[in-house]
């Protein structure tokens, strides 16, 4: 038995919790470098920390994030996992050992509340050290990368993800760029750093006697982000230029990173966009084949128009996916579940299928085929052999005898013949034509009789509850046979 405090790794609670932790990790990835580079050494932030930890809203949020990460560690100690033999392990001791050998160290380092260590410490060295230690929270991004790998097959998601990664890397580099300039600035004899140049451009010069002098945090961050974006996408524009050796070395590294990102990220954008429009390309290719078929066989205009309209409607409805071919790639048990889902409205709402067991419904669902018909399409012609039973799921259908409308059928109506009353299929006595776009569930006569034979307890209920909206069987042929026997004994 699974312990009542054990959490299943596939449970809804765990799924919601993982998404919550993912959002917190994204928040950490954005605000931790910014806080470590820009806020820890800022004079206004120091005053807030001196007046109390709760005075800084950002610190309160960081504390809440740390608490959530600690709770996540406790949850991971009680969450099941799948071992190498594809078995679900629910034993608490094995779960703890597996977690200790895996992500525990990374999660523990990321959950340490470094902000509490800053409280009461006025040392600049301690503040810088704590700021560097806070970046350990970024280790959780490794786990996020593994979770996002499942979305790699979606072109739009990959494109959006690559753009977010590019922006996040530019944000991190902007924080490092500012940290380099801020560390070097007090030790430069000649004020040639990019921060001093920015102060001169904005008219906000640094003053040794005033710690709050110089450009604002917003000015410094926007300028640093502008420099990293321009360096990653090109070689820069020169209006924000590296002057010291440290700044030049960092700029070289940024250019190298930018070239690698062009190769690994932007080089795949064309392939991703092509994948996004692969459906459109397949549509035009199939449409071209239809037109070539029409031209080669010289299909007349009315029939040609119906053929093209049906192709366009079918493609819009199915997006070019052949469900029968897709289902064949799955095991029979899964095929039955999928077919049961696709036909659940019919099997639940139709009176004829009431009282059927789950196994019987699965067998019936496997035999049903879905048919789509555009307006004006003739589903059954007069004189056709009635080999199937039809159930209308959507749309309107008209029944015509000698071009006279004798009935109009709609949703939940049934037409065909009473298959259990005749040993052989009969012929249709009317035409069946679609008035609108119609969806129909069709089951072959032989398939239906086979299922009824396998489930005799359901057969009586089905034959009793089956009510045809319109019986298409032509009874005149039966009359002719009887008269032949009468006159020629």
N, C-alpha and C positions, 0 to 999 in steps of 0.2 A: 504493500500500500504506500501511496505517496503521502508524506507528512503534510498536515494541513497548513503548515507555514511555508511549504515549498512552492515556488512560483514556476509555472510551466513557461518555457522559453517561447512558446507559440501562443500564449494567452493574450487576450485583448489588452489587459492591464500592462503587460510587458511591452507590447507594441506602442501603446500611448506613452509609456515612460521613456522608451528609447527615443521617440521623437522629441520629447521634452528635453532630454539630455543633449540631443543633437542641436537643438536651438541654443541651449546654454553654452555648448562648445563653440558654436559659431560666434556667440556674443563674446566669449573669452578670446577667441582668435582675433577679434577686431579691437576690443578695448584693452586687453592686457598689454600689448606692445605700446599702444598709445599712452596708457597710464604710466608705464615704466619709463618711457622716453620723455614725455611732455609734462606730466602732472607731478611726479614725485619730487622733482627739483624746482617746481614752480613756487614762487613766494606766496601766492594766494592760497595754494593748496596746503602749504606748510602752516599758515595761520589757521586754516580750518582744522588741521590735525591737532594743533596746539589747543584749540578750544574744545576738542572732543571728537571721538570717532564718529559719532552719529551726525556731526555737522556736515559731513560730506555725503551726498546722496549716492555718488558712485561707489564709495567704500561700503555703504550699506548693501548695495546691490551685489558687490563682489562677495560680501560675507554670506548673503543668501545663496549665491552660486556655489560657494565652498560647502555650505551645509547640504545643498542638493547633491553635490558630488560625493560627500561622505555617506549620504543615504543610498546613493547608487552603489557604493561599495558593499554596503550591508545587503542590498537586494541581490547583487551578483553572487554573494555567498549562499543565497537560498534559491538560485535559479538553475533549473535543469539545463543540461547540455547534451549534445549528440557526440558519442565517441567515434573512434575510427571504424568500428564495426556497424555504424549507423544505428546504434542503440541509444535510447533516451535514458540518461543516468539521472536518478532522483535521490540517490543516497547522499545525505548532507556532508559526510566525511569526504567522499570522492569529489563532490562539487567543490569543497573548500580546497582540496589538494590541487584540483585542476585549475582553479582560479589563482592560487598562489604561484603555480608554475607559469601562468599566462600573463594576464593584464593587471595583476594586483599591484605590482611595483609602480607601473606607469600611473594607474588610477590614484594610488596613494600619494605620489609626489604631486599630482595635479590637484589634489584635494587639500593640501596643506594651506591653512589660512595665513598667508604671509602678511596680509594687511594688518592683522592683529599685532604682529611683531614690530610694525612701524610705530604703533601707538606708544607715545612716551619717549621715543628715540629721536633726538634732535641732531644726531651725528650725520653729516653729509655722506661719509663713507658707508655707514650702515644703511642709509636710504638707497644709495646706489646698488649695494649688494642685494638688498631685498627686492629692488626693481628687477635685477637680473634673475633672481630666483623665481619671481612671479611668471617669467616666461616659460617655466617648466610646465605650466598648464597647457601649453601648445602641444605637448606630447599626446594629448587625447585626440588630436587630429588624425593620428595614425589609425585609430579605431573607426573614426568617421569615414576615412578613405575606403576602408574595407566594406562598410555598409553601403556607400554610394556606388560601389562597383557593380551592383545588381542593376543599376539604371544605365549601364554603358550601351545597351542595345537600342536606346531611344535617342534618335539624332538630335531632336530639339533639346532634350534634357542635357545631353553631352555638350552641346554648343553653349547653353546657358551656364553649365558648370565650369567650362573652360574659361569663359569670360569672368566668372566670379573668382576663380583661382588667380587669374591674371591681375584683377583688381586687388585681391588680398595680398599677393606678393608685392605689388607696388606699394601698398599701405605699409607692409613690414619694412620695406627698404626705405620708405620715407621716414619712419621712426628711427632707423639706424643712421640715416643721413643727418637727421637733426642731432642725434646723440653724439656723433662724431664732431660736429661743429660746436656743440655746447661744451663738450669736454675740452676741446682744444682752445676755445676762445680766451679763457683767463691766462693762458701761458704763452700767447702769441705777443711778441714784442711789437710787431707791426700788425695792425688790425686788418688782416687780409682774408680772414675767414668769410664764408658765405653769409653767416649771420650778421657780421658787421657790415658787409656790403648791402644786405637787405635793410638794415637799420638806416644806412645812408640814403638808400633809394626812397624809403618811406618817410624819412625825416624823424625817425625814432631812434636816436643814438643811444648806445649803452653808456651808463654812468656807473663807475665803480662804487660811488657812495650810495647809489640807489639801486637796490636789488630788483625792483620792479620795473626798471627802465628797459628800453629796447622794444622791439616789435611784440605784438600780442601773440598769444598761443595760436589763435586762428590764422594770423598772418604767417607764422612760422610753419604751421602744419600744411596750409594750402600751398605754400611755396615749395616745401619739401616734396609734397605729393606731385606737384607739377613737374619738378625736376626728375623724379623717378619715372613718371609716365613718359616724359619726352625722351629720357635716356633708354628706356626699354623698347620704345617704338621706333626710335631713330638714334642719332648721335647727339641729340640736344640742340638747342637754339642759341646758346651762349648767353642769354640774359640772366641765367642762374648758372654760374660756372664754378668748378672746383679750383681752388687756388693753392691750398696746402698739399703736402705730399700725401697725407692721409686721405684727404678728399679726392685726390686724383686716383689713388689706388682703389678707393671704393667705387669711383666712377668707372674705372676699367672693369671691375667685377660686375657692376650693373650692366654694362654693355655686353659682357660675355653671357650673363643670364638672359638678357634680352634676345641675343642671337639664338640661344638654345630654346627659348620659349617660342620664337618664330618657327623654329623647325618642328617642335613637338606639339604646339597648340595651333597656331595659325596655319600651319601647313596642312592640318586636317580639316580646316573649316570648309574647304571646297568639297571634300569627300562627304562631310556631314550634310552640307546643303544638297548635294546630289542625292544622298540617301533620303532626305526629306521629300524630295520631289520624285522619288523612284515610282511611287504610285501613279503619278501623272504620266510619267514616261511609259509605264506598262499599259495605261489606258489608251494612249495614242497609238502604241504598237498594236494592241488588239483591235482597235478601231480601224487601223490601216488594213489589217488582215481581213476584217469583215468587208470592207469596201473592195478589196481585191477579189474576194470570193464573189461578191455581187457582180463585179465587172466581168469576171471570167465566165460565170455561168449565165450572164445576161438576165438577171432577175428583173422582172417587170416592176414598174414604179410603185404601185400600191403595196406589193409584197416587200419591195426593197425598203420602203418607209417603215413598215411594221417591223422589219428585221432590225433596222437601226434604232428605232425607238425602244424595242425590247432590250437590245444590248445596253443602251444608255441607262434604262431603268434598272436592269439587273446589276450593272456596275455600281450605280448609286446605292443600291440596296445592300450589296455584298462587298463592295470595294474590290471586286475582282477575286474574291476568295472562294474557292470551291470547298464547301464544308465537307462534302463526302471524302475528298482527298485528304483534308486535314484530319478527319476522324479516323481514317485508316491508319494513321501513324501512332494511334494510342491503343493500349490494351482494351480488350472487350469490356471489362468491368468499368473502365473510365468512359468508354464510348457510351455505355448504357446510362451512366449518370449524366453525361452531357446531353444525350438525346432526351432523357427525362426532363431536364431543365428546359430544353428548347420547346418541348411539347406540353409543359405543365399546365398552361392555361386551358388547352383543349381537354386534357385528361381530367382536370379538376372541375371544369364547368359543364362538360357534356354529360347528359343523363345516362347515356349508354355505358359509360365506364365507371359508374358508381358501384361500389362493392368489390372492385378488383383489388387483389392483393398487391403489395409493393413489387413482388417478383413479376406478376402479370403485367403491371404497368411498365416495368422496365423492358419486358419483352415486346410489348406493343410499341413503346417509344423507339426501339431499335428498328421497327419495320416502317415507321412513318417517314415520308419524304415531304419536304416543303416545296411548293410550287408557286412561282410568281408570274402574274399575268398582267400585261398592260391593257389599257382600254381598247376594245375591238378585237382582242385575241379570242379565237374560238378554242375552247378547251376540249369539247367533245362534239364531233359531227354526227349528224343523223346517220345511223347505220353502223357506227363504230362499235366494236366489241367492248362491252363494259368489263374491263379487267380490274377496276379499282373503285374504291369508295372515297368520296370527297367530303371534306369538312371545311366550310368557309371560315377563315379567321379574320379577314379584313376585306372590305370592298363590297361591291354590288355585282350580281351576276343575273343575266336574263336567260330564260328558257324560251326557245322559238320553235314553233311547228309551222312549216310552210311559210316562213317569214312573218309569222304572227306571234307576238309576245303572249305567252300563256302564264308566265310566272316570273317574279323577280325575287331573287334570294339575296340574303345579307349575312351578317355575322352570326355564327353559331348554327347556320342552316346546313343540312346534309343532303347530298344528292348522289344517285347511283342506282343500285338495285339491292334487294334483300338477298344477300349472298347465300344465306342458309336455306332458302326455299328451293334453290335450283341446283342441280348437279353440275350443270355447265353454264358458263356466262352467256348472257343474252346480248342483244343489240340495242343501241340507243334509238329511241323514237323521236328525238328532238336534238336541236343544236343548243349547246351551252356556250354563251359568249360573255366576256367580261365587259361591264359597263365602265368601271373605274379600275385603278390599279388594285389588284387583288392578291391576297395571300391565302393559299389553301394547303391543308394537310391532306396528303393522299396516302392510302394504304392499299397495297395490291390484294386482290381477292385471295390468292393462294397463301399469302403471308398471314392474312387475318384468320383464315380457316385453320392454319397451322397453329397459331397461338390459342385459338378456341379449343383445339383438340388437346393441347398440352395442359390447359386449365379448364377442365370440364365443369368445375364448380362455378366458374365465372361465365361460362358459355350460356347457361340458362338465363342468368341475369342480363347479359348483353343482348340476347335475342329478344328478351321481354321488353327491355328499355329502349331498344333501337327504334327510332321514329324517323323515317325518311321525310324530309321536307318535300322532295319531288322524286318520284320513282321514274327512272329513265328507261326501264326495260320495255321493249316492244312486245306486246302480247299477241299481236296478229299472227306471228309465225307459229305460235302454239295452236291457234284456231285452225290454221291451214292444215296442220298435221292431223288434227282430230277429224276434220272433214274427209281427209284422204283415207283414213282408216274406216270411216263410216261407209263410204261409197264402194270401197274395194276391200271387202273383208278377206 
